[in-house]
Amino acid sequence: MPEPSFYSAVESRRTVRDFLAEPIPQEVLDRALDAARLAPSSSNLQPWEFIIIRNPLVRQAANAACLDQIPAKTAPLLIALVTHRDTWRRNRDEILRIFETRGPLRRSQKAYYRRIIPLVYTTGPYGLLGPLKRVFSRLASLFKPTPNLMAREDIRIMAHKSTALAAATFMLALRAEGYDSCPMEGFDPWRAKALLGLPRGAEVNMFLAVGKRSEKGVWWDRVLMPRDWAVREI
Ligand SMILES: Cc1cc2nc3c(=O)[nH]c(=O)nc-3n(C[C@H](O)[C@H](O)[C@H](O)COP(=O)(O)O)c2cc1C
């Protein structure tokens, strides 16, 4: 049986571009953030960070970095969702530590997190090893199915994919709580990164304007592509 509250959250979620001033209660925000942390991620490496912007001066600069879009300016809360391509080692160690608190590591856990993950994620000084790994994987794939032994750009894509899933989970959780959001990719990535003091391997995945929709929050009725452009059976 479908879960009605899940589908009503999915169907009623819209990109909201004009918000009421009413702040979002901390407990609602915390529940939505904790739901987002449950999102699936590549190798469970959870490469995301939600930066909740509370400082008014930072907020003003963040609005400007978001090109002063109306949702950024009207939302009671703005969040920068950051993706980290360089936290894999720290997070891998944490996964192993948690596994170890649950008993002896299984062989598959050891092999995956101690050998395969470093092989896939290490790209060497200046990322120079990456293209070699990629060429090697492409050649090996001519002979047998081979995963992409990633270059830096592949790792970046991986981190953004997983982070976007956390964003989707967060937005749906907010909707289930009766709150709204606007995901924003329209921002200046260099200014945003400098403003938030992000390290080299981090980037803003998207900004999320959060609050309750005003009467003019939804700008038009939903527009959907034909189903057979989106779904295909082979
Ligand atoms: C990654 C991403 C970036 C987006 N960037 C912006 C943005 O910068 N400004 C904006 O107004 N809407 C932005 N949107 C919202 C989309 O325009 C919106 O999701 C789409 O038109 C579908 O409408 P709906 O979300 O109401 O179903 C973005 C959505 C996504 C997923």
The ligand as an SDF file (V2000), in Angstrom:
LIG
                    3D

 31 33  0  0  0  0  0  0  0  0999 V2000
   19.5040   21.8290   -8.9360 C   0  0  0  0  0  0  0  0  0  0  0  0
   18.3820   22.8240   -9.0630 C   0  0  0  0  0  0  0  0  0  0  0  0
   18.6830   24.1680   -9.2210 C   0  0  0  0  0  0  0  0  0  0  0  0
   17.6670   25.1080   -9.2750 C   0  0  0  0  0  0  0  0  0  0  0  0
   17.9850   26.4400   -9.3140 N   0  0  0  0  0  0  0  0  0  0  0  0
   17.0030   27.3540   -9.2300 C   0  0  0  0  0  0  0  0  0  0  0  0
   17.3230   28.7260   -9.0980 C   0  0  0  0  0  0  0  0  0  0  0  0
   18.4830   29.1280   -9.0570 O   0  0  0  0  0  0  0  0  0  0  0  0
   16.3020   29.6050   -8.9980 N   0  0  0  0  0  0  0  0  0  0  0  0
   15.0000   29.2240   -9.0300 C   0  0  0  0  0  0  0  0  0  0  0  0
   14.1130   30.0890   -8.9340 O   0  0  0  0  0  0  0  0  0  0  0  0
   14.6590   27.9240   -9.1270 N   0  0  0  0  0  0  0  0  0  0  0  0
   15.6380   26.9750   -9.2160 C   0  0  0  0  0  0  0  0  0  0  0  0
   15.3170   25.6440   -9.2710 N   0  0  0  0  0  0  0  0  0  0  0  0
   13.9110   25.2320   -9.2440 C   0  0  0  0  0  0  0  0  0  0  0  0
   13.4350   24.6620  -10.5640 C   0  0  0  0  0  0  0  0  0  0  0  0
   13.2690   25.6870  -11.5110 O   0  0  0  0  0  0  0  0  0  0  0  0
   12.1570   23.8850  -10.3180 C   0  0  0  0  0  0  0  0  0  0  0  0
   12.4530   22.7680   -9.4930 O   0  0  0  0  0  0  0  0  0  0  0  0
   11.4860   23.4110  -11.5770 C   0  0  0  0  0  0  0  0  0  0  0  0
   11.0750   24.4920  -12.3590 O   0  0  0  0  0  0  0  0  0  0  0  0
   10.2900   22.5020  -11.2910 C   0  0  0  0  0  0  0  0  0  0  0  0
    9.3450   23.1520  -10.4850 O   0  0  0  0  0  0  0  0  0  0  0  0
    8.8250   22.5240   -9.1060 P   0  0  0  0  0  0  0  0  0  0  0  0
   10.0590   22.3350   -8.2390 O   0  0  0  0  0  0  0  0  0  0  0  0
    7.8670   23.5230   -8.5450 O   0  0  0  0  0  0  0  0  0  0  0  0
    8.1790   21.2250   -9.4340 O   0  0  0  0  0  0  0  0  0  0  0  0
   16.3280   24.6900   -9.2400 C   0  0  0  0  0  0  0  0  0  0  0  0
   16.0320   23.3280   -9.1060 C   0  0  0  0  0  0  0  0  0  0  0  0
   17.0400   22.4170   -8.9960 C   0  0  0  0  0  0  0  0  0  0  0  0
   16.7080   20.9680   -8.7930 C   0  0  0  0  0  0  0  0  0  0  0  0
  1  2  1  0
  2  3  1  0
  2 30  2  0
  3  4  2  0
  4  5  1  0
  4 28  1  0
  5  6  2  0
  6  7  1  0
  6 13  1  0
  7  8  2  0
  7  9  1  0
  9 10  1  0
 10 11  2  0
 10 12  1  0
 12 13  2  0
 13 14  1  0
 14 15  1  0
 14 28  1  0
 15 16  1  0
 16 17  1  0
 16 18  1  0
 18 19  1  0
 18 20  1  0
 20 21  1  0
 20 22  1  0
 22 23  1  0
 23 24  1  0
 24 25  2  0
 24 26  1  0
 24 27  1  0
 28 29  2  0
 29 30  1  0
 30 31  1  0
M  END
$$$$
